[in-house]
Amino acid sequence: QVQLVESGGGLVHPAGPVTVSCVSSGIIFSDYAMGWFRQAPGKQRELVAQIGGEKGTTYADSVQGRFIITRDNAKKTVYLQMNSLKPEDTAVYFCNAAWAGGRLNYWGQGTQVTVSS
């Protein structure tokens, strides 16, 4: 059974940094591209950052230069460090594991990040 479990969200200060983590089980972690998506109320889910896929490491334009995605294959964990947060970064952040260009996709349950001073 595949599980992706996020942690580290909550109420965060705009200055940051805050790091959300996603621990996986049930997959060969190193074979998967790992990504972070987010969904704000009333909006579609959007890609924030991805690491390990065919395109290497990619970021949404809106977070480029502020967020950093990393992975630890030994710990089967992917991280998203968020800096210089903005109110529009408030969303539920979802961990995603994608294999073979998305032929297999797994999702975590999400973790809420609320930016407030």
C-alpha positions in Angstrom: 0.0 0.0 0.0 1.4 3.4 -1.0 1.4 6.1 1.5 2.6 9.7 1.3 2.4 11.5 4.6 2.9 15.3 4.8 3.8 17.2 7.9 5.1 20.7 8.9 2.3 23.0 7.8 0.3 25.3 10.0 0.2 29.0 10.7 3.4 30.6 9.4 5.0 34.0 9.5 5.6 35.7 6.1 9.3 35.8 6.7 9.6 32.1 7.0 11.4 29.8 6.6 9.0 26.9 7.0 9.6 23.4 5.7 7.0 20.9 4.9 8.0 17.2 4.6 6.6 14.2 2.9 7.5 10.7 3.9 6.7 7.9 1.5 6.2 4.1 1.8 5.2 1.4 -0.5 7.1 2.8 -3.5 10.6 2.6 -4.8 11.2 6.2 -3.9 14.2 6.8 -6.1 12.2 5.7 -9.2 9.7 8.5 -8.7 9.6 12.2 -9.5 8.4 13.9 -6.4 6.4 17.1 -6.4 4.6 19.5 -4.3 1.2 20.9 -5.4 -1.1 23.3 -3.7 -4.7 24.2 -3.8 -6.2 27.4 -2.4 -9.9 27.8 -1.8 -11.8 28.2 -5.0 -8.8 27.5 -7.1 -7.4 24.6 -9.1 -4.6 22.5 -7.8 -1.3 23.8 -9.2 2.3 22.5 -9.4 4.6 24.3 -7.0 7.8 22.3 -7.5 9.0 19.0 -8.7 12.3 17.1 -8.4 13.7 14.0 -10.1 11.6 13.9 -13.2 12.7 14.2 -16.8 12.9 17.9 -16.4 15.1 17.7 -13.3 14.1 20.3 -10.7 11.4 22.8 -11.7 9.5 25.5 -9.9 6.3 27.5 -10.6 7.2 31.0 -11.6 5.3 32.3 -8.6 7.7 30.6 -6.1 10.9 30.6 -8.1 13.7 32.0 -5.9 11.6 31.7 -2.7 11.0 28.0 -2.4 13.5 25.1 -2.5 12.6 21.5 -3.1 14.9 18.7 -2.0 14.8 15.0 -1.5 16.5 12.4 0.6 16.3 9.0 -1.2 17.7 7.2 1.9 14.9 8.6 4.0 12.3 8.4 1.2 11.4 11.9 2.0 10.8 15.1 0.0 11.0 18.5 1.5 9.8 22.0 0.5 11.5 24.9 2.2 9.4 28.1 1.9 10.9 31.5 2.3 9.6 35.1 2.0 6.0 33.8 2.1 3.1 35.8 0.7 -0.6 35.7 1.6 -1.2 34.0 -1.8 1.0 31.1 -0.7 -1.8 30.1 1.7 -3.1 26.8 0.5 -3.3 23.1 1.2 0.0 21.6 0.1 -0.1 18.1 -1.4 2.8 15.7 -1.9 2.9 13.9 -5.2 4.8 10.9 -6.5 4.8 10.3 -10.2 6.3 7.4 -12.2 7.0 7.2 -15.9 5.7 10.7 -16.7 2.6 10.3 -14.7 1.4 6.9 -15.7 1.3 6.2 -12.0 0.4 9.0 -9.6 0.1 9.0 -5.8 -1.0 11.8 -3.5 -0.7 12.6 0.1 -3.6 13.9 2.2 -2.3 17.4 2.2 -1.1 19.8 4.9 -2.5 23.3 5.4 -0.2 26.3 5.2 -1.6 29.6 6.3 0.5 32.7 5.9 -0.2 35.4 8.5 1.7 38.0 10.4 
